[in-house]
Amino acid sequence: MIAVSQTKSANYLFIVAVLKSMRDGGVITPAEYERAKRYYQKLTGSDLVIAD
């Protein structure tokens, strides 16, 4: 069974993947990417650290 913490981390990983594609496509700047990444980490409650 999937624990709540695993679901939070999975949701965060999906959001980061979308943010990375937006950054790589030039839709958002690298600074906006970093800010959004921190925001969504706090919002989802994920304890993962993504090293770029």
C-alpha positions in Angstrom: 0.0 0.0 0.0 1.3 3.5 -0.9 1.9 5.7 2.2 0.8 9.3 2.2 4.4 10.5 2.3 5.2 8.5 -0.8 2.2 10.1 -2.6 3.5 13.6 -1.6 6.9 12.8 -3.0 5.5 11.3 -6.2 3.4 14.4 -6.7 6.4 16.7 -6.1 8.5 14.7 -8.6 5.8 15.1 -11.2 5.6 18.8 -10.6 9.4 19.2 -10.8 9.4 17.3 -14.1 6.9 19.7 -15.5 8.8 22.7 -14.2 12.0 21.4 -15.8 10.4 21.0 -19.1 9.0 24.5 -18.9 12.5 25.9 -18.0 14.2 23.9 -20.8 11.5 25.2 -23.2 12.1 28.8 -22.2 8.7 29.3 -20.8 10.1 30.2 -17.3 13.5 31.5 -16.3 15.9 29.5 -14.1 15.1 31.8 -11.2 11.4 31.2 -11.6 12.1 27.5 -11.7 14.0 27.6 -8.4 11.3 29.7 -6.7 8.5 27.4 -8.0 10.4 24.3 -6.9 10.8 25.5 -3.3 7.1 26.6 -3.3 5.8 23.3 -4.4 8.1 21.4 -2.1 6.5 23.3 0.8 3.0 22.9 -0.6 3.2 19.2 -1.1 5.2 18.6 2.1 7.7 16.5 0.3 11.0 15.7 2.0 12.9 15.1 -1.3 15.8 17.3 -2.3 16.2 17.7 -6.1 19.8 18.6 -7.1 20.0 20.3 -10.5 
